[in-house]
Amino acid sequence: MNHNEKSLAKPGIKAKKSLGQHFLFDTAILDRIVKSADISAQDTIIEVGPGLGTLTRQLSATAKRVIAIEKDGELMPRLQTDFEGVDNISFVQSDILQWTLPSDITSYKVVANIPYYISTPIITYFLRTLPLAPESITILVQKEYAQKAVATPPRASSFSNMIHLLATPTICFDVAAGSFTPPPKVTSSVLKLDLKPHRPPYLDQLLKFIEQGFVNPRKTLRNNIKYLGKEVLDTLPEDLLKRRPETLSPVEWEQLFQLVTSYWSLVN
């Protein structure tokens, strides 16, 4: 039994199913996550859900600063005790979706073993909600979820289009259920998102347009965006309108959106 497994055996420590907790104890996997995140001695790391602090310890050995956000108040005393005297780690008890970035942070990376059921809200929060996006996000997610995030035409979705518009996604490696306590019922993957330096100034409107285009993914794009009206549709490339939304690339979505907004600018 290694150190992290012994920690689990201590009184009072039990993974909470309601919080989606699966504690990662495999040291080799922890090392690979840190290497995949490409952390330097100058980096500030935001960790979501440190749990027992197994990944936190690895991060603090490499990064300049680690801010670990933990929702479970019962874990906080143990984390603070276990890391007493470690100067480059600060623990914050908060729901990550309610947490705000400290004003002194000018750049950061996200590294986390997150509860799988809130993967999309957490990714969206860092990509779109916070005023300062991270340089990269390296997280453990369900394998099927990672595959959906990196999907390209002809298997794209509104979610994968958002990912590709804002980042370059990579599946780094898979993680077997036996690396966790308790083991999840699925295989996991380490998903890395390297954020792009620039984003469309009309991002929110573009993403809403893409979401509307996927209302009925199995229908043609023309059917999905017919709400725009015949006059607008007649200005759009017929070869794109005949296709299903899952076959369009982010570049093609941007092209369509710009044509639509150009039409509206002309008539208004």
C-alpha positions as a Python dict, from the first residue, in 0.01 Angstrom:
ca = {
    (1, 'M'): (0, 0, 0),
    (2, 'N'): (154, 334, -106),
    (3, 'H'): (132, 666, 81),
    (4, 'N'): (-180, 782, -97),
    (5, 'E'): (-363, 455, -42),
    (6, 'K'): (-271, 474, 330),
    (7, 'S'): (-426, 822, 340),
    (8, 'L'): (-751, 676, 213),
    (9, 'A'): (-745, 419, 491),
    (10, 'K'): (-734, 687, 762),
    (11, 'P'): (-1055, 744, 961),
    (12, 'G'): (-1293, 997, 813),
    (13, 'I'): (-1178, 971, 451),
    (14, 'K'): (-1434, 838, 210),
    (15, 'A'): (-1497, 939, -150),
    (16, 'K'): (-1833, 1110, -190),
    (17, 'K'): (-2039, 976, -479),
    (18, 'S'): (-2248, 1294, -475),
    (19, 'L'): (-1937, 1497, -562),
    (20, 'G'): (-1811, 1253, -822),
    (21, 'Q'): (-1494, 1184, -622),
    (22, 'H'): (-1245, 928, -751),
    (23, 'F'): (-906, 979, -589),
    (24, 'L'): (-607, 924, -817),
    (25, 'F'): (-318, 748, -642),
    (26, 'D'): (-105, 604, -925),
    (27, 'T'): (229, 789, -900),
    (28, 'A'): (330, 706, -1257),
    (29, 'I'): (5, 854, -1391),
    (30, 'L'): (44, 1163, -1173),
    (31, 'D'): (394, 1215, -1316),
    (32, 'R'): (263, 1179, -1671),
    (33, 'I'): (-11, 1435, -1609),
    (34, 'V'): (240, 1691, -1485),
    (35, 'K'): (466, 1628, -1785),
    (36, 'S'): (171, 1654, -2024),
    (37, 'A'): (79, 1990, -1873),
    (38, 'D'): (429, 2118, -1961),
    (39, 'I'): (474, 2302, -1632),
    (40, 'S'): (770, 2530, -1573),
    (41, 'A'): (915, 2680, -1254),
    (42, 'Q'): (751, 3014, -1344),
    (43, 'D'): (395, 2880, -1382),
    (44, 'T'): (90, 2946, -1168),
    (45, 'I'): (-136, 2642, -1159),
    (46, 'I'): (-506, 2632, -1079),
    (47, 'E'): (-604, 2285, -960),
    (48, 'V'): (-972, 2197, -942),
    (49, 'G'): (-1065, 1939, -680),
    (50, 'P'): (-734, 1846, -514),
    (51, 'G'): (-905, 1572, -314),
    (52, 'L'): (-631, 1408, -109),
    (53, 'G'): (-361, 1626, -262),
    (54, 'T'): (-183, 1357, -461),
    (55, 'L'): (-167, 1565, -779),
    (56, 'T'): (-120, 1884, -575),
    (57, 'R'): (205, 1752, -433),
    (58, 'Q'): (340, 1673, -779),
    (59, 'L'): (237, 2014, -911),
    (60, 'S'): (395, 2204, -622),
    (61, 'A'): (728, 2032, -686),
    (62, 'T'): (741, 2182, -1037),
    (63, 'A'): (535, 2502, -1046),
    (64, 'K'): (598, 2839, -886),
    (65, 'R'): (250, 2860, -735),
    (66, 'V'): (-48, 2625, -694),
    (67, 'I'): (-399, 2740, -606),
    (68, 'A'): (-613, 2438, -526),
    (69, 'I'): (-991, 2486, -524),
    (70, 'E'): (-1175, 2223, -319),
    (71, 'K'): (-1553, 2214, -275),
    (72, 'D'): (-1555, 1941, -8),
    (73, 'G'): (-1516, 2119, 326),
    (74, 'E'): (-1442, 1791, 505),
    (75, 'L'): (-1118, 1752, 308),
    (76, 'M'): (-986, 2101, 377),
    (77, 'P'): (-847, 2042, 731),
    (78, 'R'): (-656, 1734, 615),
    (79, 'L'): (-517, 1913, 310),
    (80, 'Q'): (-403, 2207, 519),
    (81, 'T'): (-241, 1973, 772),
    (82, 'D'): (-72, 1752, 512),
    (83, 'F'): (72, 2054, 330),
    (84, 'E'): (162, 2265, 631),
    (85, 'G'): (487, 2446, 561),
    (86, 'V'): (462, 2410, 181),
    (87, 'D'): (480, 2776, 88),
    (88, 'N'): (379, 2764, -280),
    (89, 'I'): (35, 2606, -227),
    (90, 'S'): (-284, 2778, -118),
    (91, 'F'): (-612, 2594, -65),
    (92, 'V'): (-946, 2761, -124),
    (93, 'Q'): (-1279, 2607, -25),
    (94, 'S'): (-1518, 2695, -305),
    (95, 'D'): (-1732, 2566, -586),
    (96, 'I'): (-1507, 2630, -886),
    (97, 'L'): (-1799, 2776, -1080),
    (98, 'Q'): (-1838, 3042, -809),
    (99, 'W'): (-1467, 3114, -773),
    (100, 'T'): (-1302, 3419, -926),
    (101, 'L'): (-943, 3455, -1041),
    (102, 'P'): (-722, 3662, -805),
    (103, 'S'): (-637, 3999, -955),
    (104, 'D'): (-261, 3945, -923),
    (105, 'I'): (-262, 3652, -1168),
    (106, 'T'): (-163, 3750, -1521),
    (107, 'S'): (-120, 3400, -1665),
    (108, 'Y'): (-195, 3051, -1545),
    (109, 'K'): (-254, 2689, -1641),
    (110, 'V'): (-530, 2456, -1524),
    (111, 'V'): (-446, 2100, -1420),
    (112, 'A'): (-707, 1882, -1255),
    (113, 'N'): (-874, 1551, -1190),
    (114, 'I'): (-1229, 1684, -1213),
    (115, 'P'): (-1567, 1526, -1136),
    (116, 'Y'): (-1673, 1392, -1475),
    (117, 'Y'): (-2035, 1501, -1444),
    (118, 'I'): (-1936, 1869, -1453),
    (119, 'S'): (-1666, 1846, -1721),
    (120, 'T'): (-1844, 2077, -1966),
    (121, 'P'): (-1936, 2349, -1712),
    (122, 'I'): (-1578, 2360, -1583),
    (123, 'I'): (-1422, 2373, -1930),
    (124, 'T'): (-1670, 2638, -2041),
    (125, 'Y'): (-1606, 2841, -1726),
    (126, 'F'): (-1234, 2864, -1798),
    (127, 'L'): (-1272, 2907, -2173),
    (128, 'R'): (-1553, 3163, -2182),
    (129, 'T'): (-1662, 3296, -1842),
    (130, 'L'): (-1350, 3408, -1659),
    (131, 'P'): (-1211, 3741, -1784),
    (132, 'L'): (-866, 3585, -1826),
    (133, 'A'): (-846, 3247, -1996),
    (134, 'P'): (-567, 3002, -1907),
    (135, 'E'): (-270, 2920, -2128),
    (136, 'S'): (-374, 2556, -2121),
    (137, 'I'): (-611, 2313, -1953),
    (138, 'T'): (-493, 1959, -1872),
    (139, 'I'): (-766, 1748, -1715),
    (140, 'L'): (-880, 1395, -1655),
    (141, 'V'): (-1214, 1323, -1818),
    (142, 'Q'): (-1410, 1022, -1933),
    (143, 'K'): (-1250, 871, -2245),
    (144, 'E'): (-1565, 906, -2457),
    (145, 'Y'): (-1593, 1269, -2351),
    (146, 'A'): (-1234, 1339, -2458),
    (147, 'Q'): (-1305, 1181, -2796),
    (148, 'K'): (-1607, 1408, -2841),
    (149, 'A'): (-1402, 1714, -2745),
    (150, 'V'): (-1137, 1652, -3013),
    (151, 'A'): (-1385, 1537, -3280),
    (152, 'T'): (-1358, 1681, -3629),
    (153, 'P'): (-1587, 1655, -3935),
    (154, 'P'): (-1775, 1436, -4010),
    (155, 'R'): (-1825, 1372, -3636),
    (156, 'A'): (-1815, 1728, -3509),
    (157, 'S'): (-2061, 1879, -3261),
    (158, 'S'): (-2134, 2228, -3136),
    (159, 'F'): (-1914, 2144, -2834),
    (160, 'S'): (-1616, 2025, -3042),
    (161, 'N'): (-1648, 2332, -3262),
    (162, 'M'): (-1624, 2554, -2954),
    (163, 'I'): (-1316, 2362, -2842),
    (164, 'H'): (-1144, 2392, -3181),
    (165, 'L'): (-1230, 2761, -3213),
    (166, 'L'): (-1063, 2841, -2883),
    (167, 'A'): (-794, 2577, -2842),
    (168, 'T'): (-586, 2301, -2994),
    (169, 'P'): (-710, 1982, -2822),
    (170, 'T'): (-503, 1668, -2767),
    (171, 'I'): (-576, 1337, -2597),
    (172, 'C'): (-248, 1272, -2414),
    (173, 'F'): (-310, 918, -2284),
    (174, 'D'): (-572, 691, -2128),
    (175, 'V'): (-596, 604, -1760),
    (176, 'A'): (-734, 271, -1641),
    (177, 'A'): (-999, 257, -1370),
    (178, 'G'): (-759, 77, -1137),
    (179, 'S'): (-552, 393, -1095),
    (180, 'F'): (-833, 546, -886),
    (181, 'T'): (-993, 480, -550),
    (182, 'P'): (-1277, 403, -580),
    (183, 'P'): (-1234, 293, -943),
    (184, 'P'): (-1478, 461, -1184),
    (185, 'K'): (-1685, 243, -1415),
    (186, 'V'): (-1523, 396, -1722),
    (187, 'T'): (-1181, 442, -1877),
    (188, 'S'): (-1045, 794, -1838),
    (189, 'S'): (-829, 1010, -2062),
    (190, 'V'): (-603, 1306, -2003),
    (191, 'L'): (-731, 1583, -2229),
    (192, 'K'): (-512, 1886, -2297),
    (193, 'L'): (-640, 2212, -2444),
    (194, 'D'): (-371, 2457, -2559),
    (195, 'L'): (-555, 2784, -2591),
    (196, 'K'): (-517, 2990, -2905),
    (197, 'P'): (-374, 3342, -2861),
    (198, 'H'): (-664, 3508, -3043),
    (199, 'R'): (-1038, 3445, -3046),
    (200, 'P'): (-1313, 3586, -3270),
    (201, 'P'): (-1440, 3922, -3136),
    (202, 'Y'): (-1793, 3796, -3203),
    (203, 'L'): (-1736, 3466, -3019),
    (204, 'D'): (-2063, 3448, -2823),
    (205, 'Q'): (-2276, 3521, -3129),
    (206, 'L'): (-2080, 3273, -3340),
    (207, 'L'): (-2117, 2995, -3084),
    (208, 'K'): (-2490, 3064, -3051),
    (209, 'F'): (-2518, 3042, -3431),
    (210, 'I'): (-2336, 2707, -3430),
    (211, 'E'): (-2558, 2573, -3150),
    (212, 'Q'): (-2867, 2667, -3350),
    (213, 'G'): (-2718, 2489, -3649),
    (214, 'F'): (-2703, 2167, -3445),
    (215, 'V'): (-3064, 2169, -3322),
    (216, 'N'): (-3129, 1864, -3544),
    (217, 'P'): (-2783, 1721, -3621),
    (218, 'R'): (-2915, 1461, -3866),
    (219, 'K'): (-3089, 1722, -4080),
    (220, 'T'): (-2924, 1948, -4334),
    (221, 'L'): (-2791, 2285, -4231),
    (222, 'R'): (-3058, 2456, -4442),
    (223, 'N'): (-3329, 2292, -4229),
    (224, 'N'): (-3157, 2390, -3905),
    (225, 'I'): (-3112, 2757, -3987),
    (226, 'K'): (-3426, 2817, -4189),
    (227, 'Y'): (-3532, 3054, -3911),
    (228, 'L'): (-3303, 3309, -4081),
    (229, 'G'): (-3549, 3339, -4369),
    (230, 'K'): (-3526, 3271, -4742),
    (231, 'E'): (-3365, 3607, -4821),
    (232, 'V'): (-3066, 3529, -4596),
    (233, 'L'): (-3040, 3164, -4700),
    (234, 'D'): (-3025, 3267, -5065),
    (235, 'T'): (-2698, 3454, -4991),
    (236, 'L'): (-2528, 3149, -4841),
    (237, 'P'): (-2329, 2882, -5032),
    (238, 'E'): (-2567, 2607, -5140),
    (239, 'D'): (-2298, 2341, -5107),
    (240, 'L'): (-2275, 2415, -4733),
    (241, 'L'): (-2651, 2437, -4680),
    (242, 'K'): (-2695, 2086, -4824),
    (243, 'R'): (-2460, 1931, -4568),
    (244, 'R'): (-2527, 1809, -4218),
    (245, 'P'): (-2389, 2035, -3942),
    (246, 'E'): (-2152, 1766, -3812),
    (247, 'T'): (-1959, 1781, -4141),
    (248, 'L'): (-1873, 2152, -4121),
    (249, 'S'): (-1540, 2276, -3989),
    (250, 'P'): (-1500, 2577, -3756),
    (251, 'V'): (-1366, 2775, -4054),
    (252, 'E'): (-1682, 2701, -4252),
    (253, 'W'): (-1902, 2800, -3958),
    (254, 'E'): (-1717, 3131, -3933),
    (255, 'Q'): (-1757, 3183, -4307),
    (256, 'L'): (-2133, 3130, -4284),
    (257, 'F'): (-2166, 3352, -3979),
    (258, 'Q'): (-1977, 3636, -4145),
    (259, 'L'): (-2198, 3610, -4454),
    (260, 'V'): (-2511, 3625, -4238),
    (261, 'T'): (-2389, 3926, -4040),
    (262, 'S'): (-2276, 4099, -4360),
    (263, 'Y'): (-2626, 4059, -4504),
    (264, 'W'): (-2785, 4201, -4191),
    (265, 'S'): (-2542, 4495, -4199),
    (266, 'L'): (-2640, 4571, -4558),
    (267, 'V'): (-3015, 4566, -4501),
    (268, 'N'): (-3016, 4754, -4170),
}
